Amino acid sequence: MRDHSSSIETNNSPGHFRWIVCALLFFATTINYMDRQLLSLLKPILDQHPNPVDFPL
């Protein structure tokens, strides 16, 4: 029978952790890019309303 403890230990290896960090950086960059694109699409609409929130300061 094979010992599966070695395959469990490889999940905690530095290489595995590096890929998790790379994936998190990729998703953060993707969300940032999507946010910038959405704001650029909404800019003409937002420019039509000089003060979108009217409340006393």
C-alpha positions in Angstrom: 0.0 0.0 0.0 1.1 3.5 -0.7 1.7 6.1 2.0 -0.4 9.2 1.2 1.2 11.3 3.9 3.8 12.5 1.5 1.2 13.9 -0.9 -0.4 15.8 2.0 2.9 17.3 2.9 3.5 18.6 -0.6 0.4 20.8 -0.3 2.3 22.9 2.3 5.4 23.2 0.2 6.7 26.7 -0.7 5.8 26.1 -4.4 2.2 25.6 -3.5 2.1 28.8 -1.4 3.7 30.7 -4.3 0.9 29.7 -6.7 -1.7 30.7 -4.2 0.0 34.2 -3.9 0.1 34.4 -7.7 -3.5 33.5 -8.0 -4.5 36.2 -5.4 -2.4 38.8 -7.2 -4.1 37.8 -10.5 -7.6 38.2 -9.1 -6.8 41.5 -7.4 -5.4 42.9 -10.7 -8.4 41.6 -12.6 -10.8 43.3 -10.2 -8.8 46.5 -10.3 -8.9 46.5 -14.1 -12.6 45.8 -14.2 -13.3 48.6 -11.7 -11.3 51.1 -13.9 -13.2 50.0 -17.0 -16.5 50.4 -15.3 -15.7 53.9 -14.0 -14.6 55.0 -17.5 -17.9 53.7 -18.9 -19.9 55.5 -16.2 -18.0 58.8 -16.4 -20.4 60.4 -18.9 -23.4 59.5 -16.8 -21.7 60.7 -13.6 -20.7 64.0 -15.2 -24.3 64.8 -15.9 -25.0 65.0 -12.2 -22.8 67.5 -10.5 -23.8 66.5 -6.9 -25.2 63.0 -6.8 -25.7 63.0 -3.1 -27.7 65.9 -1.6 -27.3 66.0 2.1 -26.3 68.8 4.5 -22.8 68.8 5.7 
